Amino acid sequence: MSEDLEFLKDLIRIDSSTANGNETSVAKVIQAKLAENGIDSKLVNYAPGRDSLVADLNPDAPGPILGFTGHEDVVNPGDPDKWDHDPFEPYEDGDKLYGRGTADMKSGLAGLVLALIRLKKAGFPHHVRLLATVGEEYGAYGAKQLTEEGYADDLSALLVGEGGDKTIKTGHGGSYNYRIISHGKSVHSSQPSKGINAIQKLADFITEERHLFDDAPEYPALGPFVHTITIINGGKQINTIPDYAELRGNARPTPVFLNDEVTKRLQGLAEKLSNDGRPGTLEFKLIHSFIPVNDNPDSKAVNVLDDAIQAVRGEQLKREFVNGATDASEFVKSPTKFDIVWYGPTSDGPEKAHQLNEFVSIKRYEAAIDIYETFAKNYFA
């Protein structure tokens, strides 16, 4: 077994799922690996058990700074009994390595770490900064913190180690999570007219939300504006009129229909229904708001990545703007503008990330390390 594969397995064995919040353990494994190879790093604490990591190769080198970034957390595995194998015990089957986070995105993160080590061993003279973050899957908290603390301010380009290996991602839409709370009045169900049914008011919102964005402009690369109600909760006892109900939803802002416009419409609908003369009130709350990262299909970083992929894989990939969100939505809030490009060692299909029996191709993982290393060398050529 190669050391590169064993390093990825070490990361997979750490349960750093959203519910666990255990990214510090991932950061420490990475820190130890870097230290073994003469690369200093530091942990940036976000919360107990949750540390991002920053490592600079050749921090005193003059000239531009290239950034590598990946996140340490993974989504929850769901019911472990539904997996064919323990989701946190990596399992090999031919070219496939199974486990939670193999696709999203510990394979990409491990690849970036190993590429940085290869650059060190090769005597690479330029400045590369690794940013390994906490909380990307729910809030991008680590990227937000690192951006606010200035770690992206001196970058000239940033390579995000996820996004799939079938195309070169040149930008992506945003992601927007919200909550609607319905307030009513609880009474016995035998006298509903004396109460206010919070579920009914919420149902009014659900009905109108279906067509709330019908006239939203379409971004050609993405198609129609996407919005979905994904969670509904209300009522606790079958013979009691509920005084509280809530829903949560997700929308996908685009460069032509931005986050503030989504807020305006959702908040406006909640206020309209609260004041329509019918009983009950609705309250809008914003949970997360990740902005789109604008499309730049002919940037230096995109072209250099294209060359690196051709050199390693012998293929030229299509460039595309996609739906989805990454830590880049926070890093672009830096006052410094820089190129961003995405590439990960996993297939683009949704059957891989966030699903049961998640896996990565071992060959694609090993190729990604070569691509990341080649990308860095070519970027400074």
N, C-alpha and C positions, 0 to 999 in steps of 0.2 A: 504494500500500500504506500502510495506517495505521501510525503510530508504535507503537500498542498491539500490533498484530500483529507488527511487526518486533522488538519487545522480546521477545515470546514466542519467536520464531524464534531469537533470540540465545541464549536459555536452552536450547532444544532442541539446538542445535549443540554444546553442551558434554556430553561423555560423562561423566556423573556416576553411572554405574551402580554397583551394589553391588561388582562386582569391581574397578572402577577407583578408587573412593573419592576422587573429584576434586571434592568440593563447594566447595572454596575458590574455584575458578574461577567457579562460579555465584554465590557470595556476593559476589565482587568486581564482577561485572556488575551485580548488584542495588545494591551500595553506590555504584557510579558513577552509576547512574540516579537514585538518591535524592539524591546530592550535587548533580547537575545542577539539581535542583529545590529545593535549600535544606534538605534533611533530613539531619541527621547520623546516622551509624550506626557500629557497631563490630563487629568480628569476634571471635568467641569460639572459640578453638582447642580442638579435641578431639584431633587427631592430625595429623601432617604431611599437608598437602593436604586437610585436613578442617576447615572452619570453619563454624560457625553464624553467623547475623547477628542483631543486635538493633538496632532503630531505634525511637526515641521521637519521635512528633509531639507538640509542646507539652508537654514533660516537666514544666514547672513549673505547669501548669494545675491548679487545685484540683478536687476531686471524684473520681468513679470513673474507673478506667482500663479501657479496652476493649482486648482483645488480638486480634490477627490472627495466625494461624499456618499455615505450610505447610512441606513438606520439600523439600530441594534434591536429594536423591538419586532415582534411578530404578532399577527392576529391570534385570537384564542383558537385552540384546536377543535372546540366543540366537544362532542361526546367521544372520548378516546376509544371506547369500545367499538365505534363504527369504523375506526381505522383498521387497516389490515395488519399494521404493526404499531408499536408505541410511537406516537408522534414526536417524542423527544429522545428517541433512540434511533439514530440514523441507520437505514437499512439499504444495502446494495442489492440490486437485481440487474445484472448485465451493466448497461450504460446508465442506468437510473439510480439516483440516490434519493430515497424517500425520507421525509420528515418535515415537521412544521418549520417553515422558514427557509427550506431549501431553495424555493423559487423566489420568495418575497421576504427578505432579500439577502439572507446571510451568505448566499453564494456570491452575490455581487460585492458585498462588504468584504468578505474574505479575499476575493480577487483583487480588490483595491489595496488591501493591506499587503498582500504578497507581491503585487506589482511594485509597491513602494520599497519593499525589501530588496527586490531584484535591482531596482534602480540604484539603491545604496551599494549593493555588492558590485555593480558595474562601474562605480565611480562617477555616476551621473552628477554633474556640477550645479544643476539648477534647483530652484526653490519649488517644492511641491508640498501642499498642506492637506492632510487628511482630516476630515470632519466626520466623526461617527456620532450619530445623534440618538437621543431618546424620543419616544413618543410620536413617531411619524404617523403611525396608524390611527391615532386618535388625538389630533390637535397640533401635531408638528411642534411640540413644545421645545424640543432640543434645538431645532433649527431656528426657532423664534429667539430663544435665549442667546445662541451663538451670534445671530445677526445683530441683536441689540447690543451685544458686548464687543462688536466690531471685527469679528473673525472673518467676515466676508468683504470688508471694506477695501482691502488691498489686492483682491483677486483680479486676474485678467480673464480667466475662464474657469468653468466648473464642470466637471464630469460627474454625473449622477449614475451610480452603478446599478440601475434598474431600468425597467421599461421594455424588456424583451429584446430578442436578437434577430427578429425577422425584418425589422425596419430600423432606420435611424430616426429617433424622435427629435424633432426640431423645436418643439414647444408643446404645451398641453393646456387644457382648460382648467378652470378652477373647481373647487368643491365647497359646498355651502350647506351646513347643517343647522336646522332650526327646530324650535319647539313651540307648540301652541297649547296653552293651558286654558281649559274651560272651567269657569267658576259658576256653581249653581247653589241650590239650597236642598238639603237632605230632609226628606219626610218618609213616612211609611208608604209603601207602594199602593196601599188601599185608598190613599187620598193624594194622588199625584198632582192634582190642581193646586194644592197648597205648597208644593215645592217647585224647584227649578231643576230640570233634568240636564245636567252638564253634558251628558252624552249627546242629547239632541242638538245642543248648540255646536258641539264639535262636528256633528254630522253635517250641519249647515256649511261649515267651513270646508269640509272634505268635498262636498258637492260642488262648491264654487271654485275650489282650487283646481279642479280638473281642467277648467278652461281659463284659468287666470293668466296663463302665459301663451295663449293661442296665437297672439300677434307678436310674440317675441321674435326679433330678427334672427335669421338662420346664418350661422357661420359656415361657409362652404365646406371646410374640411371636416366638420363635425355633424352636419345635418341639423335637424330641429333641436330646439332647446330642450334639455332633459330635466325633468323634475319628478319626484316620487315621494309619496307618503309611505314610510316604512315601518312605523311602530304606532300602535294605538293601545292605550290603557284607560280603563274607566270602570267604576263600580266595584264594590267589594262584597255586597250581599244581595241576593236575588230579590228579596222583598223590601228593598230600600231604594228610594230614588237617589241616585248619586249626585253629590254636590261638587265632585271633582272628576275631570277627565283630561287626558292630554294625548297629543300625538307628536311624532317627530318625523321630519322629512329631510330629504336631500335634494339639492339642485346643483346643476353644473354650469356655472357662469362661463361665458366665452368672451373673447376680445371685443365683440360687438354687443354684448348684453352682460354688463358687469355686475359685481356683487351688490353695489349700492342700489341698483335698479331692482334686483331681486328682493332686497329688504323693503324697499318702497312699496312694492306690490303686496307682499305678504303682510306687512304691518298694516297697510291700508285696508286690506280685506278684514283683518281681525278687528280693526277699529270700526269699519262699516257695519259688521255684524253685531258688534257690541252696542251700537247705537241705532239699530233698526226697529226699536220699539218692542221686540220680543224679549222674553225673559233671558237672563244670563249674560255673562261677559266673557270675552276672549282676551288672552294676554299673549303677546308675541315675545319670544326670547331667542336671541341669536346664540348658537352654540359654537360653531367654527365657521370661519370665512377665509378660504384660500383663494387668492386671486389667480386668474389665468397668467401663464407665462408665454409671452407673445412669440409668435412664429418667426424664426430667423433661419430659413433653410439654406442660406449661402454664407453663413458666418465662418470665420477661420476655424473655430472648434469643430463645426460640422464637417468641414472639408478635411480636416486633419483626421478626424475619426473615420471618415469614409476611407481614406487612404490606409489607415491602420487595419481596418477590417479586411480590405482587399489584400493587404500584405499577409495577414495571418490566415484568413479563410478562403482567399481567392474568389470572393464574391463582392459584387457591388449591390448595396441594399437601397431600397426606395426610401426617400425621406418623407416623413409625414408628421402632421400635427394631430394630436390625439386627445380624447377625453381621458380623465384620470387626474390625479393630483400627487405631487411629491413634495419633499422639503424645499424644492426650488421656489415654491410659492412664498416661502418666508425669506429665503436668501435673496430674492430679487428686490426685497424691500430695503436692501443696503443702499446708501446714497451713491455708491459706485456702481455703474452699469458694466456688466461683463457678459461674455458669451456663456451659454449653458447648453449642454448636450447630454443625452441619455443613452445608455447602452447597458443591458444586463444579459447574463448567460442563460436566460430562460425563454421558452417559446412565448409568444404574445397571447396565446389562447387563455381565456378565463378559467379553463379547467385546471390550471396549475396553481396559481396563487389563490389563497383564501379558501381552498377546497380541501375535502378529505383526500388523504393519500397524495399530498403535494410532493412533487419531485423535481429534480433538476438533472439534465444530462451531464454526466461527468466530463465527457469530451468538450461540451460547450463551456463548462466551468473552467476547464484547463485552458481552452482557447481564449476565454475572457481575460485571464491573467496576462497572456501574451498581448492581447489587444490593448489593455490598459497601459502596459509597459511601452509598447510601440507608440501609442498615442502621445504619451508624455515626451518620449524622445523626439518624435516628429514635430510636436508643438513648438519645441525650442530650436528646431533645426534652422 
